């Protein structure tokens, strides 16, 4: 059974040649295809393959008319390359000279050249002994003779040599053409070289899968590799491998089933292979993305759960209390709780939830943001009844910079409009940290680290020890006790200009 | 006077029928940090690309250190605009830094151990060495900028051209990038930076170039940031020129300290 299915076909020399030739083509398709997809040239690849029809018929007729030779492979190859060159030149001419964009120019030119090829073939149909249908659609049984195999090998060797030697140049002109040209690397020259390589690849792939499906060979294995690689070299190796597996997969399946064309089967295999990788790719795949989304918890929800502990950060709350206060689906809240638990912000003991020290710090930071926002909104003249709800939305903007800015603009208030204390930023006000006096509260002690800006009145000395006293005059005046027992008063700007290192 | 690092002479560049830059001329002496300002689509990026040699001028010339620009390849490094980079390109942080060495590696051989060491050091300089295996799209805005700064350093260029390095980064990162720019300048290099924030332009740069197709002004921030000049160029699209008043220092704030009695007694 295994022998019949897998090994037996390999013993036939026709199959061997087909597999070998197909693999050579698949390798170069994959390697060049990487550049094709990274530079968004897929449509151009399609154009090149269609242009081949005109080239092949013209080459055939030329040899027949002038040298009386039938199906001359070399002439058809040269004809194809010339047709490709003509098409590319026409495309770039039209898109440069007029307002027509490149994709439209490609559409115009390649259909024109393809149509010309089709008309030529139908007008001389009794003189041309090439199976146009299979040339376009892909052959039913892949027959590769020795001369074709040699040609494929030579083409593959040339292309691989170019790709390896000029790896850096192709990489930099694809990634950052501006820098490439500043280093003296001719971007245009490598664009042309790459287009030439693409033409050569296309020409060698048409006998395998047919004109229409060449793009699939060029793009699909490279795209499959792109889903699982973060480096160009690796992507090219993988693209070559995916190309080979498509050739083997496609040929085997068409042999087993019989009656189905090899070319389309190879491309279909490549497509299915792509879809499979798209599903399971570890970083850029659909499953990975879905898992990532699932494990993600909206920041807002996390903060709302923390907000439940607002009244008493030390209290233990039951899950039902949290469910009541937070407006979200219970399962979302469960996920938020799990997330908090995994970050070690929350101790979960059966139904009871309690904040850990880090969790408490986070909750306090949130509370600080909430109350500062309330104070700010009150300053704007918002009615007191709306303060809480608006602040509840705004408290999610609690990055340090925003909150500190608010705090400063409001003159470092001690209480919010409801008379509740605004907590300090505990994380910042730890022993040894250097802070402006304006941020300190009664009881903080430290030594003066530096005096910035201009100050009037009795001089303060750097290195002197101070202790912060109570705020006066609605919190707008700071008081300090100096080392010698004297007391001084500071206004906001003076308090902002003195930096203290906390004990 | 010594040879200017950058000399742009009567440069006209066009993409289509209308020129993006028209008859632009200026000289930048060595060791300066120059800002390029102007409204959107005013040709700021085109100016950078022309100095780099990516865009050939229709008329005029660019000289670097007294030589035609296309003969001093590699002495100019470039940090691209965020939006012009394909962040999904399969390339790692290390590969991008190594790209800075491409101008020095002959085509027949691979990057040497020395090249890799220089690239690595450049990454260390911007503190990005621990991310060297990351694909570049998986970095924050500021980290991305730092990688491209490292690439410019690895190139060892004397002139650095940066296209909006401060766009899309937070204030702290902006400070950090500015710090790197200052240090680069102090090491004797010349920098030109496309910048869109007029409010910080005076503070950041030694000189400013104001372009909108034509060169409107070139000189110290004080000379260039004239409200009349700016409102002409920006056509009233910016109305907050009052705060950028040319060179007047903001009114000085004096903090008040007073003796007082013990507030805890009463």
Interface residues (C-beta under 8 A of the other chain):
Chain A: X38 X165 X166 X168 X169 X171 X172 X174 X175 X176 X177 X178 X179 X181 X182 X183 X184 X185 X187 X226 X229 X230 X231 X232 X234 X235 X401 X453 X454 X455 X456 X457 X458 X460 X469 X470 X472 X479 X481 X486 X487 X488 X489 X490 X491 X493 X494 X495 X496 X497 X498
Chain B: X49 X52 X53 X54 X70 X73 X74 X76 X77 X78 X80 X84 X85 X86 X89 X90 X91 X92 X95 X99 X102 X103 X105 X107 X108 X135 X151 X170 X171 X172 X252 X253 X254 X255 X256 X257 X258 X259 X260 X261 X262 X263 X264
